[in-house]
Every structure is written in C-alpha cells, then in structure tokens.
Amino acid sequence: MADGTGLGALIPSLGYSKLLQDDPDSVVCLIRYGLVNPDSSVIMTPMPGFPELTETDLSNLINYMNTSWGNDLPLTSPDDVAAAIATCDE
C-alpha cells in the first residue's frame, strides 16, 4: 500500500520490515530474481524478478525502502548490491 503496510499475507509490509532489517542481501536477491511460493500451505502472491535493474537501480530502490515507512536502516551502495548478487541462488 502507499503507506508501506502491505496487504495481509498476500503482500508483506515494508514498514518496519524484518526482512529489510535482518537479511538485506536476500532483499537484493528477491528483487533481482523474484520469489515463487515455496510452501503451498501458505497463501502468498509470487513476485516477479527484475533482472534488468542495475546495481545502482537496486541500490536506489533499497535505500528508498530502508528510509521510508518508519524504517531507519543503513544505506546500501551499488558495491553492496553487487556483493549480494554474487550470493543469490538463481
């Protein structure tokens, strides 16, 4: 939603997000490669990947999320994004 609250279990909240706080590398992988529902017992909307985004694009997007909706998280550089991409399972 516009205020970062998400939509229940279908779309997770970005405000005060544990994923942003606890596992920033997986955020990079999630945006780059998307997410297919690994557990059919949980209702979840699959997220498409955006492999066309550059490291700078991803850094800008993540920094926006890290500083919006009540989040006060460290900034992510394009070099941080490149290092995280190297750890992704495609």
C-alpha positions as CSV (number, residue, x, y, z in Angstrom):
1,M,0.0,0.0,0.0
2,A,1.1,3.6,-0.3
3,D,1.9,3.7,3.4
4,G,4.1,0.6,3.2
5,T,1.6,-1.6,5.2
6,G,1.2,-4.3,2.5
7,L,-1.9,-6.4,2.1
8,G,-2.0,-9.0,4.8
9,A,-0.4,-12.3,3.9
10,L,-0.6,-11.6,0.2
11,I,1.8,-8.6,0.1
12,P,4.1,-8.2,3.1
13,S,4.5,-4.9,4.8
14,L,7.7,-2.8,4.1
15,G,7.3,-0.6,7.1
16,Y,9.4,-1.9,10.0
17,S,10.2,-4.9,7.8
18,K,12.1,-7.7,9.5
19,L,13.4,-8.8,6.1
20,L,14.9,-5.4,5.4
21,Q,16.4,-5.3,8.9
22,D,17.7,-8.9,9.3
23,D,18.6,-10.0,5.8
24,P,19.4,-7.2,3.4
25,D,21.3,-9.5,1.0
26,S,18.1,-11.6,0.5
27,V,16.2,-8.3,-0.4
28,V,18.6,-7.8,-3.3
29,C,18.1,-11.4,-4.5
30,L,14.3,-11.2,-4.1
31,I,14.1,-8.1,-6.2
32,R,16.6,-9.3,-8.8
33,Y,15.2,-12.9,-9.2
34,G,11.7,-12.8,-7.7
35,L,10.1,-15.3,-5.5
36,V,7.9,-18.3,-6.2
37,N,5.8,-19.6,-3.3
38,P,8.0,-22.4,-1.8
39,D,5.2,-23.5,0.6
40,S,1.8,-24.3,-0.9
41,S,0.3,-24.3,2.6
42,V,0.9,-20.5,2.8
43,I,-1.1,-18.1,0.7
44,M,1.3,-15.8,-1.0
45,T,1.5,-13.9,-4.2
46,P,4.6,-14.8,-6.2
47,M,6.8,-11.8,-7.0
48,P,8.4,-11.5,-10.4
49,G,12.1,-10.7,-10.7
50,F,13.6,-7.6,-12.2
51,P,16.9,-8.8,-13.7
52,E,17.1,-5.7,-15.9
53,L,17.7,-3.4,-12.9
54,T,21.3,-2.3,-12.5
55,E,23.2,-2.4,-9.2
56,T,22.7,1.4,-9.0
57,D,18.9,0.9,-9.6
58,L,18.7,-1.7,-6.9
59,S,20.7,0.4,-4.5
60,N,18.4,3.3,-5.0
61,L,15.3,1.2,-4.6
62,I,16.6,-0.5,-1.4
63,N,17.7,2.8,0.0
64,Y,14.2,4.2,-0.6
65,M,12.7,1.2,1.3
66,N,15.4,1.5,4.0
67,T,14.4,5.1,4.8
68,S,10.6,5.1,4.3
69,W,7.6,3.9,6.2
70,G,9.3,4.1,9.6
71,N,12.4,2.3,8.5
72,D,15.7,3.9,9.6
73,L,18.2,1.4,8.2
74,P,21.7,1.8,6.7
75,L,22.2,2.8,3.1
76,T,23.2,0.2,0.6
77,S,25.8,1.0,-2.1
78,P,25.9,-0.4,-5.6
79,D,29.0,-2.4,-4.4
80,D,27.0,-3.9,-1.6
81,V,24.3,-4.9,-4.1
82,A,26.9,-6.5,-6.4
83,A,28.3,-8.5,-3.5
84,A,24.8,-9.6,-2.5
85,I,24.0,-10.7,-6.1
86,A,27.1,-12.9,-6.0
87,T,25.4,-14.9,-3.1
88,C,22.0,-15.3,-4.8
89,D,20.7,-18.7,-5.7
90,E,19.1,-18.1,-9.1
